[in-house]
Amino acid sequence: MPGTDPHPYRLALESRDPNRLLSSLHEDVVFNTPAFTEPIRGRENVLALFALLATVFEDPVITDELSGEGSRAITFHVRVDGLPIDGVDYVQLDETGLVRRITVTMRPLAALEVLADRMRDTVAKLAAMPDSLTPT
């Protein structure tokens, strides 16, 4: 079976390029993760979150990408405060291929709790911004 071309979202993550990330996201993108109670809504808020995550994640590596009808699953490995985290970004695309929704799963719980603690203040600020309150 032939390989799938990497999605621009994956390429943006691998290159840690905020401009590439910007161009891969729908303006009304929604970001869901087990580290936060409420989703982060809106491209600007998601970009701000990713900018902070880039300073928290150690040794990020994309390990695989799966392609489905209007979706991608991107697996990754990072460390937070030296603790390993394995995760998957389930990415739903709009009809033009822009990322409309990102749902993240991560393990193990102990490392995820460390990540949530490190991100708590930023997430509270982002959740309070108007774009974050737009209904899905």
BAKOL-274423 format. One record per residue (C-alpha): residue number from 1; residue in one letter; y negated, z negated, x. Coordinates in Angstrom, 1 decimal, m for minus. Layout:
<nodes>
+-----+------+--------+--------+--------+
|  nr | rest |     c2 |     c3 |     c1 |
+-----+------+--------+--------+--------+
| NUM |    A |      Y |      Z |      X |
...
+-----+------+--------+--------+--------+
</nodes>
This chain:
<nodes>
+-----+------+--------+--------+--------+
|  nr | rest |     c2 |     c3 |     c1 |
+-----+------+--------+--------+--------+
|   1 |    M |    0.0 |    0.0 |    0.0 |
|   2 |    P |   m3.4 |    1.0 |    1.5 |
|   3 |    G |   m5.9 |   m1.7 |    2.3 |
|   4 |    T |   m9.0 |   m2.4 |    0.2 |
|   5 |    D |  m12.4 |   m1.8 |    1.7 |
|   6 |    P |  m14.1 |   m5.2 |    2.2 |
|   7 |    H |  m16.6 |   m6.0 |   m0.6 |
|   8 |    P |  m20.2 |   m6.3 |    0.6 |
|   9 |    Y |  m20.1 |  m10.0 |   m0.4 |
|  10 |    R |  m17.3 |  m10.6 |    2.1 |
|  11 |    L |  m19.2 |   m8.6 |    4.8 |
|  12 |    A |  m22.3 |  m10.7 |    4.2 |
|  13 |    L |  m20.3 |  m13.9 |    4.6 |
|  14 |    E |  m18.6 |  m12.8 |    7.7 |
|  15 |    S |  m21.9 |  m11.6 |    9.3 |
|  16 |    R |  m23.8 |  m14.6 |    8.0 |
|  17 |    D |  m26.5 |  m12.1 |    6.9 |
|  18 |    P |  m28.8 |  m13.4 |    4.1 |
|  19 |    N |  m30.2 |   m9.9 |    3.4 |
|  20 |    R |  m26.7 |   m8.5 |    2.9 |
|  21 |    L |  m25.8 |  m11.4 |    0.7 |
|  22 |    L |  m29.0 |  m10.9 |   m1.3 |
|  23 |    S |  m28.1 |   m7.2 |   m1.9 |
|  24 |    S |  m24.5 |   m8.1 |   m3.0 |
|  25 |    L |  m25.5 |  m10.7 |   m5.7 |
|  26 |    H |  m26.6 |  m10.0 |   m9.3 |
|  27 |    E |  m29.9 |  m11.6 |  m10.1 |
|  28 |    D |  m28.2 |  m13.8 |  m12.7 |
|  29 |    V |  m25.3 |  m14.8 |  m10.5 |
|  30 |    V |  m23.5 |  m18.1 |  m11.4 |
|  31 |    F |  m21.9 |  m20.2 |   m8.6 |
|  32 |    N |  m19.2 |  m22.7 |   m9.6 |
|  33 |    T |  m17.5 |  m25.1 |   m7.2 |
|  34 |    P |  m15.5 |  m28.3 |   m7.5 |
|  35 |    A |  m18.0 |  m30.0 |   m5.2 |
|  36 |    F |  m20.7 |  m30.0 |   m7.9 |
|  37 |    T |  m20.7 |  m30.9 |  m11.5 |
|  38 |    E |  m23.0 |  m28.2 |  m12.7 |
|  39 |    P |  m23.0 |  m24.5 |  m11.7 |
|  40 |    I |  m25.9 |  m23.1 |   m9.6 |
|  41 |    R |  m27.5 |  m20.2 |  m11.4 |
|  42 |    G |  m29.7 |  m17.4 |  m10.2 |
|  43 |    R |  m29.7 |  m15.3 |   m7.0 |
|  44 |    E |  m32.5 |  m17.3 |   m5.3 |
|  45 |    N |  m30.8 |  m20.6 |   m6.0 |
|  46 |    V |  m27.4 |  m19.3 |   m4.7 |
|  47 |    L |  m29.1 |  m17.9 |   m1.6 |
|  48 |    A |  m30.7 |  m21.3 |   m1.0 |
|  49 |    L |  m27.4 |  m23.0 |   m1.4 |
|  50 |    F |  m25.6 |  m20.6 |    1.0 |
|  51 |    A |  m28.4 |  m21.1 |    3.6 |
|  52 |    L |  m27.6 |  m24.8 |    3.6 |
|  53 |    L |  m23.9 |  m24.3 |    3.6 |
|  54 |    A |  m24.3 |  m22.2 |    6.7 |
|  55 |    T |  m25.6 |  m25.3 |    8.5 |
|  56 |    V |  m22.8 |  m27.5 |    7.1 |
|  57 |    F |  m19.7 |  m25.3 |    7.5 |
|  58 |    E |  m18.2 |  m25.3 |   11.0 |
|  59 |    D |  m16.0 |  m22.4 |   12.3 |
|  60 |    P |  m16.0 |  m20.3 |    9.1 |
|  61 |    V |  m13.2 |  m17.7 |    9.0 |
|  62 |    I |  m12.4 |  m15.2 |    6.2 |
|  63 |    T |   m8.6 |  m15.0 |    6.1 |
|  64 |    D |   m7.9 |  m12.5 |    3.3 |
|  65 |    E |   m9.4 |  m10.5 |    0.5 |
|  66 |    L |   m7.5 |   m9.4 |   m2.7 |
|  67 |    S |   m8.9 |   m6.8 |   m5.1 |
|  68 |    G |   m8.5 |   m6.7 |   m8.8 |
|  69 |    E |  m10.1 |   m4.9 |  m11.8 |
|  70 |    G |  m13.7 |   m6.0 |  m11.5 |
|  71 |    S |  m12.9 |   m8.9 |   m9.2 |
|  72 |    R |  m12.1 |  m10.0 |   m5.7 |
|  73 |    A |  m10.5 |  m13.1 |   m4.2 |
|  74 |    I |  m11.7 |  m14.0 |   m0.7 |
|  75 |    T |   m9.8 |  m16.7 |    1.1 |
|  76 |    F |  m11.5 |  m18.7 |    3.9 |
|  77 |    H |  m11.1 |  m21.6 |    6.3 |
|  78 |    V |  m14.0 |  m23.9 |    7.4 |
|  79 |    R |  m14.5 |  m27.4 |    8.7 |
|  80 |    V |  m17.0 |  m30.0 |    7.5 |
|  81 |    D |  m17.6 |  m32.9 |    9.9 |
|  82 |    G |  m14.5 |  m31.8 |   11.7 |
|  83 |    L |  m12.3 |  m31.9 |    8.5 |
|  84 |    P |  m10.5 |  m28.7 |    7.7 |
|  85 |    I |  m11.1 |  m27.0 |    4.3 |
|  86 |    D |   m9.1 |  m24.1 |    2.9 |
|  87 |    G |  m10.8 |  m22.3 |    0.0 |
|  88 |    V |  m10.9 |  m19.2 |   m2.3 |
|  89 |    D |  m14.0 |  m17.5 |   m3.7 |
|  90 |    Y |  m12.9 |  m15.8 |   m6.9 |
|  91 |    V |  m15.7 |  m13.2 |   m7.4 |
|  92 |    Q |  m16.3 |  m11.5 |  m10.7 |
|  93 |    L |  m18.2 |   m8.2 |  m10.4 |
|  94 |    D |  m20.5 |   m6.4 |  m12.8 |
|  95 |    E |  m20.1 |   m2.7 |  m13.6 |
|  96 |    T |  m22.1 |   m1.7 |  m10.5 |
|  97 |    G |  m20.1 |   m3.9 |   m8.2 |
|  98 |    L |  m22.7 |   m6.7 |   m7.8 |
|  99 |    V |  m21.3 |  m10.3 |   m7.8 |
| 100 |    R |  m21.9 |  m11.8 |  m11.2 |
| 101 |    R |  m19.9 |  m15.0 |  m10.9 |
| 102 |    I |  m18.4 |  m17.0 |   m8.0 |
| 103 |    T |  m15.8 |  m19.6 |   m8.7 |
| 104 |    V |  m14.7 |  m21.6 |   m5.6 |
| 105 |    T |  m11.6 |  m23.7 |   m5.2 |
| 106 |    M |  m11.1 |  m25.8 |   m2.1 |
| 107 |    R |   m8.7 |  m28.3 |   m0.6 |
| 108 |    P |   m7.9 |  m31.0 |    0.5 |
| 109 |    L |   m9.8 |  m33.4 |   m1.7 |
| 110 |    A |  m10.9 |  m35.8 |    1.1 |
| 111 |    A |  m12.7 |  m33.0 |    2.9 |
| 112 |    L |  m14.2 |  m31.7 |   m0.3 |
| 113 |    E |  m15.6 |  m35.2 |   m1.0 |
| 114 |    V |  m17.3 |  m35.1 |    2.4 |
| 115 |    L |  m18.8 |  m31.7 |    1.6 |
| 116 |    A |  m20.0 |  m32.9 |   m1.8 |
| 117 |    D |  m21.7 |  m36.0 |   m0.2 |
| 118 |    R |  m23.5 |  m33.8 |    2.4 |
| 119 |    M |  m24.7 |  m31.4 |   m0.3 |
| 120 |    R |  m25.6 |  m33.9 |   m3.1 |
| 121 |    D |  m29.4 |  m33.9 |   m2.7 |
| 122 |    T |  m29.7 |  m30.2 |   m2.3 |
| 123 |    V |  m27.6 |  m29.5 |   m5.3 |
| 124 |    A |  m29.6 |  m31.9 |   m7.5 |
| 125 |    K |  m32.8 |  m30.0 |   m6.5 |
| 126 |    L |  m31.2 |  m26.6 |   m7.2 |
| 127 |    A |  m29.7 |  m27.7 |  m10.5 |
| 128 |    A |  m33.2 |  m28.9 |  m11.6 |
| 129 |    M |  m34.8 |  m25.4 |  m11.0 |
| 130 |    P |  m35.3 |  m23.3 |  m14.1 |
| 131 |    D |  m32.9 |  m20.5 |  m13.2 |
| 132 |    S |  m30.1 |  m23.1 |  m12.9 |
| 133 |    L |  m30.4 |  m24.0 |  m16.6 |
| 134 |    T |  m29.9 |  m20.5 |  m18.0 |
| 135 |    P |  m26.9 |  m20.4 |  m20.3 |
| 136 |    T |  m23.9 |  m18.3 |  m19.2 |
+-----+------+--------+--------+--------+
</nodes>
